[in-house]
Amino acid sequence: MRESGRTQAAGRTAARDLFEQVRLRYFQLPPAVRRVMHVVVLIASVGVAAALGWDLFKTFLITLLVLAFLALTLRFPRAAATVLVLAGWCALLPVFYALFPPPSMAPTLLMLLAVPVAAAAHLIRWVTPWLTVLMALVPAGALAAAVSPVSGVVAVWVAYAAATAVLVHRFIAARRARGALTAEEQVRVRAREGRPEPPAEKAGGLPDISVEDALAELENMIGLVPVKEQVRSIAASIEASRLRAEAGYKAGRPTRHFVFLGPPGTGKTSVARTVAKIFYAFGLLDTPYVVEAQRVDLVGEFLGATAIKTNELVDRALGGVLFIDEAYGLINSSDGQPDRFGAEAVQTLLKRAEDDRDRLIIILAGYEQEMTSFLSTNPGLASRFATRVRFPSYSPGELAEITEVLQRHRGDTMAPDARAALLGLFEDVQRRGLVDELGNARFVRSLVEAAATARDVRVVGAGGTPTTEDLVTTTTADVTKAFDELTARFRGYEDTPTIEEALADLDRMAGLEPVKRQVHAIAAQLQVARMRQERGLPTPPQMRHFVFAGPPGTGKTTVARVIGRIFAALGLLARPDVIEAQRADLVGQHLGATAIKTNELVDRALGGVLFIDEAYSLVNTGYSGGDAFGAEAVQTLLKRAEDDRDRLVVVLAGYQREMDAFLATNPGLASRFSQRVAFPSYSAQELSEIAVLLADKSGDRFDEAALRDLDEVFAWVCDERLIDGLGNGRFARSLFERAAMRRDVRLAALAGGGGSASSAELTTITSDDVRMAVDELSGR
């Protein structure tokens, strides 16, 4: 028997859990979807009835009643159970008519007894109402039947008295049950059930907001699909918790504090206002209002003042939501020293978040990377702000939709061809990876305003009397002008080439055949990865960081620029810019300063390529006790290379042997910089080709004798293996520039002697010029 009892209890628990899961999924559906489901079931039932020859009206009515009961069961399970008890009571009407034949009013009065009993049972909180109704009506009916031979009037009075006694007993039991519950388990409910709010809650002009209204406001926002799903789940969890509490089960505390992660302009503040309205509609907040704040609103000018300032801010937000944007700014360690003021604000905020958790919701917002680092600075932050909502960037189509909404609010319209042009501009912004940097919806707002200004200037400047349509219509020219103005601050925005142009520039370089093949392969790999991503296919992570190994003057910096242009053309970088650096640009004067200096350098390079020449000098093995400064720079660089891999390409360059030794000093270097490009020394023929190309770019040429001399010089330095020490391509450039200078000196002396030079002589470098240049470079 004992085992059987356990099995039954387990079965009831499993059934209850299954029911709660069904309810949770039901309420996660938008209200419109639920209504459509009901209509579909109703239509389907009528269709089945028509096919089987049933009575259509009866089928419609029965289906409607069943759907209504199911909806009641899912929303208010205890009320549905009460309805079943009342149905059973009504089924006793023939019995009462047999006990009290007409014209006695006793059967009618006994049926009416169920109405006040059910109402009273649902007003008595903390005990199950359907059980209260059952406990009141069963003895009332039994006593009425027992007293029926005496008098119908007496039977009615006895039944009402018995029901009243049971209700009083249940009321006392409810008070005891409530006293046993903690404050955390008592979920307050107000207008959510359709009851009017008490006058005290209406004081102050607070609005009437239902959960459906708040969720509808969320649904009307453009984009943010994952955010909407998560907020709906939060609302469904609160609803399920409330219903469990009303059913007499223990209800957990709903989530109170959140972290909103995402780039700027993605609707974090708007969603925070919706969350405030949802919690207000459930009765978990006193007001639906949001207090917005940043670091300056919490941090004081001296220790002690910060706690006062933070407490005053929290006091203002009590009863509603405190929204702290760029919350990571509370911990400011940019000067290398601990931020005691920010730490004081965080500690105060954490204490109030716990002490006032039943009267306040705190939302911390900011970029995901910075917020993750911020939350890791204090264990209390991660535990109290465990619910994270991630906001995605807007797609080009969503940005265009936001533009139309903003224009409608202004009373403006957009020409049909301007819509297509605007979508193309937004797609270009996304391809370059600039959506977040521009500010998403904030950029759209600025674009709408700037386009309207451009339109007004155009219309007024045209003269005459403009039509009403001219005054409100934005054209393609207006949009393009506004877009160019807003993106002008991004370096190289209009200079990004196509992949074909970048590779063509690479192919025009002299020599470097193995390098060209490898760069072509990298470009092809990136293109295929992009096509796979666009088609929703699995895409392996692409290498973003490179090691260029080879002697100096072999075109490593030039190829790094080509790499930057390829990544920018594919939208993997915002700009094709290359920031060049060496050890002195990363290493500071003292420990702590190096990390700051390296981070500042990386910040400057974000969106482009960071090219570190002679990277092996970052770890100087000649220092006794090790190079702590260089190690700090390497560690900081490795962290940023990983954290910002989607916004940065890092190229480490240097001699082959030294770079191998450098990469071996840290396992993270070898793993993150596994893509190596080997640059060979130039041959004599390639050096001659470089010299000729440099001359062509300058509008000069070598005569036949000078070309033979070039071949002879380059062949000798290559045979003697001196070319790497001379700098490969740099030596070719120096030789050309020195030969051109000797030609200019020669022709200037000719002009000083009264002679004149022809156009051919002014642009021709002779053998004598080359030989004199070689003598000067060799120190003769």
N, C-alpha and C positions, 0 to 999 in steps of 0.2 A: 504493500500500500504506500509505504514511504517513497519507494522508487517511482511508483506511478504518479504520486503527487509532484515529485520533482520534474517528471516528464511533462506533466500538464502545465506546470509553471513555466518551464522552458518554452513549451509550445506557445503559451500566451505571450511571453516576452518576444519570441520571434515574430508572431503575428503582429504585435504592436509595433515592432521595429519596421516591419514591412509596410504597415499602414503609414507610418511616419515618413518613410522614404517616398511612398507614392504621393503623399501630400506635399512633400518638399519639392518634388519634381513638378507637380501641378502648379504650385505657386511661383516656380521659376519661369513658367511660361508667361509671356506678356498677356495682359487682359484681353486684348483684341484676338489673340490666337485662341484663348479659352472660349470666347464667344463664338468664333467660327467653328470650333470643334462641336459645340452644342448644336449649332444650326445644322451641321453636316449629319450628326446622329439623328436629329429630328427628321430631316429630309429622307435619310436612308430608311428609317422605320416606316414612314408613310409609303415609300416606294415598295418595301417588302410587303406591306399590308395590301397594296394595290395588286401586286403580283399573285398573292395567295388568296385574294378575295375577302379579306377581313374588312370589318367596318372601319373606314378611314378616320372618322371623327373620334371613335373610341381609342383607336391606336394612337392617334395624335395626342389625345388627352392623357392616356396612360404613360406614353413616352415623356411628355412634358412633366408629369408628376414625378416620374422616376429621375429625370435629369435634375429637377428642382431638389429632390431629396438627396441625390448624390452631391450636388453643389453644397447643400447645407451640411452634409456629413463631412466633406473635405474642409469646409471653412470653419464650422462649429460642430465638432463631433458630439459634444455633450448635448447640444440643442437637438441634434438629430436623434440621439438616444431618448431624449425626453419626448420627442414626437412619437416614437415607437411606443413608449409607455402610455401616452395619451390615446393612441390608436387602440391599444389593448383595453383601456378604460371605456372607450366609446363602444367597443365590441360587447361590453356587458349591458348595453341598453336594453336588449330583449329580456335579459334576466330581471332587470329592475322593473320592466313593465309587467312581468309575471308576478313579481312580489307586490307591486303597487299598481293595481289596475286603474284605468281611467275612471273618474276624472281627476285622479290624484296628480299633483304637480311634483311629487317626490322624484320620479325618474329624471325630469328635466333639471331640477335643482341639484341632483347628484351629478349629472353630467357637467353642469356649470361649475361645480366644485373644482374640476380639473384646471380651470383657467387661473384663479387666484393662487392655487397651489403651485402651478408651473412658474408663474411670474415670481412668486416669493422664493421658490427654489433657486432661480437664476439670479436673484438679488443677494442671496446668501453666498458670499465668496468662500473659497478655501475648502469647500466640500463638494462632492460630485452632485450636480443638480438633478440628473435623471434618477439617481438613487434616492435623493430626497423626495422626489415626486412619487416614486414607487413605494417608499416607506410610509408616505402620508396617505396615499389612496388605498392601499391594500387593507389596513385596519379600518379605514373609514367605510369601505364597501362591506367588509365583513360585519362590522357592528351594525350598519344600516340593515343588512339582511337579517341579523339576529333580532333586531328590535322591530322589524316590519310587522309582526302580528299585533303588536301593541298599538302603534299609530305611525302613519307616514310622516307626520310633522315631527314627532319625537325622533324618528329614525334619521331625518335630515339633520336635526340639531345635533344628535350624537355623532353623525358622520363629520360635520363641520368642526365639532369640538375635538374629535380625535385627530383630524388633519392638522388643526391649529397646534395641538400638543406636540405632534411630531415635528412640525416646523420650528417650534420653540426649542425642542431638543437639538435639532440640527443646527440651529443658530448658535447655541452654546458650544456645540462640538466644533463649529467653524471658528469661533473665537479662540478656542484652545489650539486648533491646528495652525491658525495664523501666528499665535504666540510662539509656536515651536519652530516656525520658519525664520531663517535669517533675512536680513534686509536685502541681501543679494538675490534671494530666491523670489522676492515679491516683485513681479513684473506689473508695472502700472499700465492700465488700458483706458483709452478715452474714446474719441470719436471714431476710432477704427471699427468699432462694432455698430456704429450708427447712432450711438446715444449722444445727446447734446453735452457739450462741455460745461462744467460748473462755471458759475459767474466769475469766480475768482480767477480762473484761467483766461477768461475773456478780457479781464481788466488789462488795460494797457494797449488795447487795439491789436492783439495778436491775431493773425489770419487763421481761417479754417483751411487746413491742408490735409488731404488724404494721401495714403501711400500711393494710390493709383495716380493722383495728380503729380506727385513728385517723380514717380517713375516715367510718366508720360513726358514730363519735361526733359528727363534724361534721354528718352528715346528720340526726341525731336532734335537732339544735337547731331551734328554731322560727323560721320566716322566713329572712332572710339569703340569699335565692336567688342574687343576683349574687356574694356573698362565697363561697358554696359552689362556684359554677362556677369562680371564679378560683383558689381553693385546690386544687380538683381538677386544674385546668390546671397548677398549679405542681408537684403530685405527679406528673402524667403527664410533664412535662418532665424531672424528675429521673430517672424510670424510663427514659425514652427515652435520656437521656444515659448512664445506667449500661449499658444494653443496647448502645449504640453502642461504648462503651469495651470491653465484653466481646467484641464482634464484631471488634475490632481497629481501629476507626475512632477518630479524634480526638474527644474529648468535651469540651465547654465546661464552664466552672465554673457550677454551679447558683447561682441567686439566693440571696443570704445575708441581706440587710438589707431591711426593709420599712417602709412608712409606712401606718398604719391611720388612715383619715380618717372622721369621722362624729361624730354627737352622742353624749352620754353614755348609758350603759345599753343599748347596742346589741350587746353581746357581744364587744367587741374583746379583752378579756382572755381570755375563753373560747376564742376562735379562736386567740389567741397560744399557748395551751396545746396546741391541736390541731396547730398548725404545728410546735411543738417535738417532739411525738410523731412526726410524719411524718418530719422530718429525722433523728430518733433511729432510727426503724425502717429508714431507708435507710443507716444507718451514718455519716451526716454529722455527727452530734452524739454526744457521749459520754453525755449524760443527757437525759431528756425533761422536765427541770424548767425553770421560768420564775422569774426573779428580777424582782420588780416594784419600780419606783422612780419618784420624782418629783424636782423641782428640789432639794428640801432634801437628798436623798440624794447629790447630785453636787456641790453648791456649798458651799464652805467659808466661813469667816468672815473670811478674809483671803487676799490673792493668794498663790498657792503652795499653800495648804491645799486649794484646789479641785482641783488636779491630783492631789494625793495621795488625796483622797476619791473622785474619779472613778475613778482606777486601782484602788483597793481594791474599789469596786463591780464593776468589770469583771472583776477577778480572781475575785470570788465567783461571777460568772455564767459563767465560762469552761466550755466543754463543753455549755452549754445556751443558753437564750434570755434576753436582757435586755430587759424591756418597760418603756419609759419613758412613762408617761401624762402628758397635758398637757405634751408636750415643748416646746411653744412658750413655756412659762414659763421655759425656760433663758435666753431673751433678754428681759430685763425693762427696757423703756425708758420706763416710765410716768412717771419723774421728769424726762424730757427729757435725761438724760445717758446716755452709753454704759454698758452693763452689762459691765464688765470681768470680773467674777466668772463671769457666764454665758458670756461669750465664751471664757474659759479652759476651762470645762467642755466646751463644744462642740469646741474644738480638741483637747483630750485625748481626747474620745470619738471624734472622726474618726480620730485616729492609731491608737487601739486597734481601731476597726472595720476598718481596713485591715491592721494588723499581725497581728491574731488572727482574720481572716476565716474561716480553716479550722477554728477552734475555737469560734466564737461567732456567734450571730444576734442582731442588735439590731432591735427594733421600736419606732418612734416613733409615738405615738398622740395624737389630739386632734381638735378641731373643724377642718373642712376649711379654712375661711377663715383661721383663725389659723395652722394648720400650713403653708399655702401661703406666708403672709408670713414665717414662721419659716425655711422652707427657702430662701427667696430671700435671706436675710441672709448666706449663706455658700455659695459655689459648690461646695465639697466636700460639703455636705449633699445638694444636688440630685443630684450624680453618684453618690454612694455609696448613697443611699436613693432609687433610681429606681423601684422597684416600689411602686405605691400601690394599696391595697385600700380601696374605699369602702363604708362600712356604711350602709345605708338606715335610716330611722326605721321603727318597727314600725307596722303597720296596726291598726285597731281589732280586727279578728278575731284577729290574732296576739297582741295584748295580752290579749284574753280567754282565749286558749289558754294563755298563760303563767300567767295567774291560776289556771286549773284545775290546771296542773302544780304550782305552788307550794302550792296548797291540799292536793293529794294528798300532797305531802311532809310537810305538817303533820298529816295525818290528818283534814283538814276536808272538808266538802262544802258545796255552795251550792244553795239552793232554786231550783227551775226558773224561777220568775218573777224571781229575782235575777239570773240569767244574762242574760236579755233586758234588764233595767234596766242592768246593768253594760256591756253592749255599746253601749247608747244613750249612756251617759256617755263611753265611749271615743270614740265617733263625734263627740260634741260637743267633746271635747278636740282631736281631729284637725281639726275644722272651724275651731276657733279658732287653730290653729297652735301649740298649747301642748305637743305631744307631746315635743319635744326639750327644752323648758325644764323640763318636769316630770321628765325623766330616763328616759323609755321604760320599760325593764324594772325599773329601780330604783324608779320610781313605783309600778309594779305590786306589787313586794315590800312597799313601805311601805303600800300600800292593803290588801293581804292581812292584814298585821299589825294595822293600825288597825281593819279590819272585824272581825277576831277579838276584839280588845279590846272593841269596841262590843257584840259578841254576848255576851261574858262578863259585861259590866256589865248588859246587859238580862236575861240569864238569872238572875243572882244577885239582881238587884233585884226580880224577879217573885215571889220567895219560893217556898216549897214545895220539893219534891224534883224537880229537872229530870230528864228522861229522857236516855238516852245520845244520842239523835238531837238533842235540844235543845242538848247540849253541843258538838256538832260541826257543826251546820248554821248557815250564815250566811244571813240574810234580806236582802230588798231594803232594809229600814230600816237594817240594819247597814252595808251597802255605801254607801248614800246618805250616812249620817252620816260615815263615814270619808272619802268623797270630798269632802264639803263642808269637812271640817277640813283636808285636804291642799291644797285649792285656795283656801283663804281668803286666802292671802298674795298672790294675784294680784288687783291692784286692778281693780274693776269686773267681776269674772268673772261675777257673777250679774246685772249691769246691762245686758248686751249685748241690744239690742232686735232685733226683726226688721227687715227692709228696709222693710216696709210702715209700721211705727211710725216709723222714722227719716224716711221721706219725708213722712209725715203731719205730723210736727212742722215739716218744712221748708215744707209747703204752708200751714200756719197762720200763717207769718210774713207780715207786711205787705209788699206790693210785691215787688220783686226777680223779676219774671216771667221775664226772660231767664236769670237765674241758676238759677231753679227748673227751667226747661226743660233747661238744660245738666246739672245735677246728676241729673235724672231720666234723661237719656241716658247719663251715666256709669254709673249704677246698672244700667241695662239692659244696657250693654256688659259689665259685670263679671258679671252673672248669666248671660248667654249664653256668655261665656268659661268660666265654671265648668261649665255644662251640657255644653259641647263637651269639656272636659277629662274629665268623668266618663264620657263615652261613648268616650273614646279618640281623639277627633278632633283634628286639628292646631289648636293654640291660639296665636294671635299674642300676643306679650308685651303686657301691659296697662300703661298709664301709671300710675305710682304716685306721682308728684310733680307738684305744681300751683303755678301762680302766680295769686294772687288780686289783681287790679288794680282800684283804685277809691278814692274818697275815704274818709276816716274815718267811722265810725259807720254803715256800710252793711251790717253783719251778716257781715263776713268771718270773724270768730272763731266766730260761731254756725254758719255754714255749714261751717266746718272741723270742728266737732264732729259735724255731720250726716254729713260724709264719713267721719269716723272710725267712726261707728256703722254705716254701710253696709259698710265694709270688714270690720269686726268681725263683722257679721251673716253675711257670706259666708265667714268663716273666713280672710280674707286678712290680718287682724291679730288678735293675741291679745286686745287690749283696745280699747275705744273711747276711751281717754283721750287728751286733747290737752295736750301740754306747750307752754306759751307762752314765747317768748324774744325778746330783742332783742340788739343788738350787744354790750351789756355782758355778756351771758351767754355769748358765744362768744369774745370777744377778751381776751387776757391782758395782763399788764403788760410782758412781754418776749417776744422771739422764742423759740419752743419752748413757752412756756406757753400760747399760743393754741391750738396743736394739742391739747394735753392738755385744756384747758377745753372745746373743741368736742367732742372725743371723749367726755368725761364727760357732756356735755349729750345727745349722741346716745344714749349707753348708757342714760341715764334714760328716753329716749323710745322705746327699742326695744319693739316690740310694739304701738305706738300711733302717734299723729300728733305731729310736731314742727311747731309753727306759729311762724314767725319774722316778726314784724311789723316794718314799716319796714325790710325786708331790704336796701334800697338803701343804707342807712347802713353796711353791712359794707365797702363800698368808698368811702372818703372821698377824693374827688378834690381836696379843698382842701389836703391835706398836700403839702408840697414834697418831691419825690423819690418820691412815691407812698405809698400806704397798705400797708406791708409786713405789718402785723398783720392788717388786714382781708383781704388777699390770702391769707394763711396760713389764715385761718378759712374762706374760700371754698374753697380747695383741699382742706382736710380735710373740709369738708361734702360736696363733690362726690364724694370717694372713698367716704365712708360711705354717701352716697345710692345709689351703685352697688353697693357691697359688701353692703349690708344692705337691698337693694330688696325682698326677700321678707319683711322683718320691720319695715318702717318706711314711713310716708308723710310726706313733707316738703312743707309749704305755705309758700311765700314770699309775703308780702303787702306792699302799699304803694300809693302813688299811681301812676297809669297811666304818666305821663311819666317819673317817676323810676325806675320798675321797668324800662321799656324801655331806659333808659340803663344801668342796672345789669346787665341780662342781656347787653348788648352788650359788656361789659368782659371776658367770658370765654366762649369758644365752648362749653365744657362746660355752662355754665348754660343756654344756649338749647336745647341738645340734650336735656339731662336734664329740663328743666322746660318742655316744649313744650305742656303742657296748660294753657291760660289760661282763667280765668273772670273776665269783666268785670262789675264791680258798678256799677250806675248810681246816681246821686244819687236820693234819695227825692223824690217830688212832694208838694205840699201836702196832697192827700187822703190819701196814704200816711202822712205824718207824723201827721195827725189820727188815723188808724186805729191807729198805734203808741201814741199817747197813751191812747186808749180801751182798748186791749188791756192796757197797763200798769196802768191804773186797775182793770180787771176782775180782774186777778191779785191786786191788793191789796185787793179787796173794796170799791172806791170807784166813783164815777160822776161824770160832768160833767152839770150841768143844761143846758138848751137854750141859754141865753145864753152859758154857758161854752164850749159846743161851737162856737157862732158865732164867739166870740172866738178860739178855737184855729184855726179855718179862716182867719180874717183874718190872724192872726199868721204862720201857716205860709205863706200865699199871699204875704205881703209879703216874707219872707226868701227865698222861692224866686224871686220876680220880680226881686229885687235881687241874685240869685246870691250870697247870703251863706250858704246852707245848708251848703256844703262846709266853709267856715271855722268854722261853728258846730258841725259834727260830725254832721249828719244825724240819725240815730236817737238819738244821745247828747243832742242838743239837745231832742228830744221827751221823753226821759227826765228831763232836768234841769228842763224846764218843768213836767212833771207833779209831780215830787218837790217843787219849790219852791211850786207851787200848793197841794199837799196840806199843806205846812208852814204856809202862810199861813192855810189853813182851820183848822188845829189851834190856831194862835195866836189867831185870832178866837174860836173856841169856848171856849178856856181863859179868855179875858178875860170872856166871857159868864158862865162858871161862877164866876169870881171876884167878879162883881157880884151874885151871888145867883140868877142865872138858871140854867136847865137846857136842854140840847139834846136833841132827839129822836134816835131811831136814824137817821132819814133825814138829819138835819142832820149827824150824825157821819160819814156816808159820802158826802156830796155836796159837790162842788167847784163853787163859784159863779163868776160872771163877775168879781166883785170879786177873788176869789182869783187867777184867771188874770191879770188886769190887773196886780195887785201883783207877781206872780211875773215878768211880763215886764219891769216897771220895774226890779226887782232884778237880773235877768239882764243888762239893758242898761246897768246902772250909774247909773240915774237916782236 
